[in-house]
């Protein structure tokens, strides 16, 4: 039977967290409506072994994309590979080091989007936890105690940390209308998904703690960005290219919002150049940058 919602589960060396992650999936009250598209990017630890043990004997449909080589390290895209496996009307997103906190998360978000047919994306507040899963008393996406529409301009200007990826449920058909470059290698996917999902009618915010973001993980994007000047210079240069491409090809009502983002990230990049010892990293990043046409 065709499922109503498809989860894109992405893992890489998440053996310390995968059991908590999958346990939170299996507790969902709408599990019977869910299929899992599991992409593992050539983990070198026990992520797959532990994850499979959690799924053994469970009545949930799982489609596995276990890679023979690491695609992220080789800058090979895999979003389209995952979307080709999707059957659901809705998409949920989760990485193996995060987990869901509410057993009714998917059900409530699907109900919200079923009711608000003019919006394509729903998200919620996300507590930040440490490596051991302890609450840090800080939040992502803490936008108040009432459900509301968040306009696309606010999502665009909010940057990638505005919405926690694990809190997202969005309509699958958003990608049917997406430009071709969306399926190419990108410096980061989270921001792109958020913007695409919000363009038509904004995004539905629900004031519940549906998912958590795990901080301090050295394998995560943030872990790689912090303290690695060459990595974050290259990212900023590539992200500027992505922002310009989005500005040129997406809804022109939001061109000024992308101008705002481009300016902010130019400032971030230039601040990293000020210490003379770091200038060679900027040159190296720019030399390897593929600018959009």
NUZA-85487 format. One line per 2 residues: for each residue x, y, z of C-alpha. Coordinates in steps of 0.05 Angstrom, whole numbers. Layout:
N
X/Y/Z  ...;
//
This chain:
293
0/0/0  25/69/-18;
50/108/43  28/179/59;
96/203/84  168/186/66;
226/197/113  294/214/84;
341/185/136  415/203/125;
470/171/165  546/172/168;
586/144/226  528/153/274;
537/90/315  533/128/381;
466/158/363  430/114/312;
392/72/363  361/133/395;
345/161/326  310/99/300;
275/86/366  243/155/359;
220/138/289  189/72/309;
149/105/364  111/149/315;
36/141/321  32/146/244;
84/91/233  34/53/189;
34/112/141  110/118/138;
164/92/92  238/102/107;
288/118/52  354/104/88;
417/133/56  482/113/90;
543/148/62  593/91/72;
597/91/148  661/59/174;
632/43/242  572/1/266;
518/50/244  485/1/194;
492/-59/240  460/-24/299;
406/8/256  387/-58/224;
382/-91/292  333/-37/313;
291/-47/251  291/-123/251;
221/-151/258  188/-82/256;
128/-70/211  157/-10/174;
177/-5/101  251/11/91;
286/25/25  361/22/33;
413/62/-5  479/38/26;
536/68/-13  601/32/-31;
638/98/-27  627/164/10;
590/212/-35  597/275/8;
672/269/9  672/261/-67;
622/318/-76  573/271/-111;
499/290/-102  448/239/-77;
383/278/-66  353/255/-132;
371/182/-116  331/187/-52;
272/224/-83  266/171/-138;
249/121/-83  195/165/-51;
121/147/-54  93/192/0;
53/256/-9  97/285/46;
171/284/62  204/284/131;
278/294/142  324/266/196;
398/255/205  424/197/246;
453/238/302  386/273/316;
320/245/342  246/261/348;
217/278/415  142/273/404;
108/208/383  54/248/347;
103/292/308  88/266/238;
13/260/249  6/331/275;
48/361/219  10/323/165;
-55/346/196  -29/418/195;
-11/415/121  -75/378/103;
-113/436/134  -69/492/105;
-66/472/32  -34/538/13;
31/521/50  82/468/31;
126/464/93  114/454/167;
167/460/222  171/466/297;
214/488/355  275/444/368;
312/438/435  388/435/430;
419/376/466  492/358/480;
527/295/455  495/254/510;
425/279/494  420/325/554;
378/389/544  420/452/542;
361/498/555  370/530/487;
327/522/424  327/528/349;
265/556/315  235/584/380;
184/631/348  134/637/404;
78/597/435  26/603/380;
21/568/312  31/617/255;
50/627/183  122/646/173;
130/685/109  181/663/57;
221/727/67  232/710/140;
255/640/122  303/666/69;
333/718/115  335/669/174;
393/631/142  405/556/150;
399/555/226  329/585/225;
294/517/218  318/451/247;
320/401/190  294/344/234;
231/384/249  211/391/176;
152/359/141  140/384/70;
101/367/8  139/321/-39;
115/358/-101  158/418/-82;
215/381/-117  173/369/-179;
177/444/-194  249/454/-170;
303/479/-218  352/426/-244;
410/454/-205  376/434/-139;
396/362/-154  469/379/-165;
522/379/-110  509/437/-62;
550/463/-3  490/451/42;
420/423/31  382/446/93;
374/519/73  355/502/2;
299/455/25  272/507/74;
269/561/21  238/517/-33;
186/494/16  168/565/38;
165/599/-30  92/586/-49;
56/607/15  106/612/72;
116/558/125  71/533/181;
104/539/250  79/495/307;
101/514/378  119/443/400;
184/407/415  181/356/359;
255/343/347  323/359/376;
388/383/348  450/350/376;
507/400/385  582/386/394;
584/328/344  652/334/308;
624/295/248  568/345/236;
571/406/190  578/453/250;
633/410/279  672/415/214;
658/490/206  679/512/275;
754/523/280  770/500/208;
787/563/171  798/530/104;
733/491/107  690/550/127;
722/597/76  707/547/21;
636/538/47  623/613/50;
649/622/-22  606/564/-47;
545/586/-7  549/655/-39;
547/620/-107  485/582/-85;
451/645/-59  463/680/-125;
436/621/-164  374/620/-120;
364/694/-130  369/688/-205;
324/628/-216  272/628/-160;
212/675/-149  235/746/-163;
190/773/-108  245/753/-60;
305/782/-97  316/834/-43;
316/781/11  371/743/-25;
409/809/-32  406/814/44;
433/743/51  488/754/0;
511/817/35  513/782/103;
554/724/77  601/770/40;
615/805/106  626/737/140;
675/717/86  713/783/86;
720/781/161  756/715/154;
805/747/105  827/803/152;
880/762/188  934/760/135;
954/689/152  887/664/127;
887/698/59  916/637/23;
855/596/44  809/646/9;
850/641/-54  847/566/-52;
772/566/-41  760/615/-98;
804/575/-145  761/513/-136;
693/548/-139  645/533/-196;
603/595/-207  533/589/-236;
521/613/-307;
//
